[in-house]
Amino acid sequence: MSQMEPDAGARLALSDLDIDCHVVRLIPREMARRFCLVAIGREEDTLLVAMSDPYDVIATDTVTANTGYEIKPAAAAPEEILAIIDRYYGEEIDIEESIQSILDVEVEGDGRADADTEQLSIEPNDAPVIRLVNLIMLQAIEEGASDIHIEPREKGLAVRIRVDGRLREILPPPKRMQWAIVSRIKILSGLNIAERRLPQDGSCRVRIMAKVVDMRVSVIPTIYGEKVVMRLLDKTNLMTDFADLGFDDRSLSIIKKAIAEPHGMVLLTGPTGSGKTTTLYSALTYINTPDKNIMTVEDPVEYELAGINQVRARPEIGLDFAAALRSFLRQDPDVILVGEIRDLETASIGIKAAQTGHLVFSTLHTNDATSTVDRLLNMGVEPYLLCASLNLAIAQRLVRKICENCREPYQPTPGLLARFREWLPDAGEVTFYHGKGCSDCGQTGYRGRMAIYEIFPITRAVKDSVLSGTLGAGIRDQAIADGMKPLAQNGMEKVSEGLTTIDEVLSVAA
C-alpha cells in the first residue's frame, strides 16, 4: 500500500514518515489541534490527513472547506499526531523573510508570455504561494487600498496598490513565482487557469482580519505575462450617512429635497472611482423605509444593501440596463437605481419612469454637473422631456485629506495662492496647511479622501434656458447665477477649512 493510499482503518506510524513541513501547514494550527489531525502528504487535489478519528465527517468537511483539497483520512495515534503538531507548528514561517530570501534568484529567459509553463515547478496551491497571495491582500487591506495591480515586467514582477487614489509599489515577489501567483488568484475568483490568451473577469469574497472583502478580478494578457487587477470592496468602509460625506448645510438641504420628491430623476456624474456609488447608496439608505419598493440594476453590485432589491446586469445574456429597467416597471417600484445611462434607450426609459411616478437615480459620465443637460440632449432626449423629469445633477471628485499626524501650517507659492484667491476672493486671512510626511501616511502628507461637489438643481430659470435652446456655457452661467458652486470653489472652501491643499483640488477640478 502506498503512502498516499492508506486504508482509513489502518493505523499509521507517524514517526516513520518523512513529512514536508509545508504540507503540514496547509491546515491551520487551531484546526489541527481542535480535531486532532495533521496533514502528512499531498497528491494533486488530495490531501492525506492523519486523524485520531478518521470517520469524523465534520472534521474532514471543515478541512476541505478551509483548504480546498479532497481529504483522504488515515488513522493514527492521538499522541503521535499531537507530537507532529508541536514539532511542525512550533515555529511559524516569516513570510517577509521567505519572500526576501528568494528575491535574489536569477530569472532565465526574457519572461515573455509564451514561456513554457510546463517547466514551472511552483504550483498555485503550494503553501508558500497561498501565503504570499494572502500577504499581498492583507497588506493592501491594512493600508486601505482600493486596488491591487500585479504587473509582469521583462525582468521582474511588480506589485502596486492604490491608496487614496495613488498607486505605490510594495515588496515584489520574484519573477519565477509569476505564473503560480496569477493562477492562485484565478482559482480564488473562479477563472480558467489554462486560458492565458484572452482577458478574463471574475470575483470572490475573502475574510481577512474579521473583514469580509469582495474582490472584482480582471486578468489581461501582456507581452510579459498576465496582468491582474483586483478591486477591493471593503463593506466596513462603506459610508451611507450624508453627514459623513462632506456636504455643507445648503447642499445637503438641496439634495434631501430632491430625493424626497415622489418622482423625477437624480443624476451623479464623475469619473470611475470618484465615489458616485457611495453617494447614491447614501441617498437610497436615507429614503429606504418599509413602505417603499426600491430596486437597483448595477454592473456589478458593489455592496449589498438591506431592504433593497439589487439586480446584477449581465449584458452577455441580454440583461442590460435597458432590459432590466423595462422589467422593473412591471415590479411596482417606487424608487429605481440604474447603474449608468449609456445610451438613448436607457435614458428614454428612465425619463419615462421619472414622469410616471417613480424616483430614478443613475450616473452619467460628464466633466461637470451642468454638462448632463448637453449629454442627454446629444443622446436624443427631447428638451421638454428633460425639463419635466430631471430634478438634480451632482458632480463629484475625491481629494486626499491632509494627514492629521503630520499636519502643519505652510505658505503656498504665489501661483497657487493666486488660484485660491481666484475662487475665494473674499476669504480673508487663511491659514494654509499641508502634511510634511510621516510613517502614518507613507510619507505622502495625505491620509484618507473626501469628496468635493457641484450641486446643480434644475430651477425654473434653467428649464427656461433649456427650452429656449441655450446650451453649454449658457446653462452653466445660469446655474451659477442661481447659486451653484463650481467644483473648484467647493474644493477651495475645503482648503480654507484646513482639510486639503490647493494643488490637490486643482489636480481634480479645472
NORKAJO-V530866 format. One record per run of one state. SS is the DSSP state (~ for helix, > for strand, _ for the rest). FROM is the first residue (numbers start at 1). LEN is the number of residues. If there is no record, write none. Layout:
BEGIN
ss=SS from=FROM len=LEN
ss=SS from=FROM len=LEN
END
This chain:
BEGIN
ss=_ from=1 len=10
ss=> from=11 len=2
ss=_ from=13 len=1
ss=~ from=14 len=3
ss=_ from=17 len=4
ss=~ from=21 len=4
ss=_ from=25 len=4
ss=~ from=29 len=7
ss=_ from=36 len=1
ss=> from=37 len=7
ss=_ from=44 len=2
ss=> from=46 len=6
ss=_ from=52 len=5
ss=~ from=57 len=11
ss=_ from=68 len=2
ss=> from=70 len=7
ss=_ from=77 len=1
ss=~ from=78 len=11
ss=_ from=89 len=6
ss=~ from=95 len=7
ss=_ from=102 len=15
ss=~ from=117 len=3
ss=_ from=120 len=7
ss=~ from=127 len=16
ss=_ from=143 len=4
ss=> from=147 len=6
ss=_ from=153 len=4
ss=> from=157 len=7
ss=_ from=164 len=2
ss=> from=166 len=4
ss=_ from=170 len=5
ss=~ from=175 len=14
ss=_ from=189 len=11
ss=> from=200 len=9
ss=_ from=209 len=2
ss=> from=211 len=12
ss=_ from=223 len=2
ss=> from=225 len=10
ss=~ from=235 len=3
ss=_ from=238 len=4
ss=~ from=242 len=3
ss=_ from=245 len=4
ss=~ from=249 len=11
ss=_ from=260 len=4
ss=> from=264 len=6
ss=_ from=270 len=6
ss=~ from=276 len=12
ss=_ from=288 len=6
ss=> from=294 len=5
ss=_ from=299 len=10
ss=> from=309 len=4
ss=_ from=313 len=1
ss=> from=314 len=1
ss=~ from=315 len=3
ss=_ from=318 len=1
ss=> from=319 len=1
ss=_ from=320 len=1
ss=~ from=321 len=8
ss=_ from=329 len=6
ss=> from=335 len=4
ss=_ from=339 len=5
ss=~ from=344 len=12
ss=_ from=356 len=3
ss=> from=359 len=6
ss=_ from=365 len=6
ss=~ from=371 len=9
ss=_ from=380 len=3
ss=~ from=383 len=7
ss=> from=390 len=13
ss=_ from=403 len=4
ss=> from=407 len=3
ss=_ from=410 len=4
ss=~ from=414 len=10
ss=_ from=424 len=9
ss=> from=433 len=3
ss=_ from=436 len=10
ss=> from=446 len=12
ss=_ from=458 len=2
ss=~ from=460 len=8
ss=_ from=468 len=5
ss=~ from=473 len=9
ss=_ from=482 len=5
ss=~ from=487 len=10
ss=_ from=497 len=5
ss=~ from=502 len=5
ss=_ from=507 len=4
END
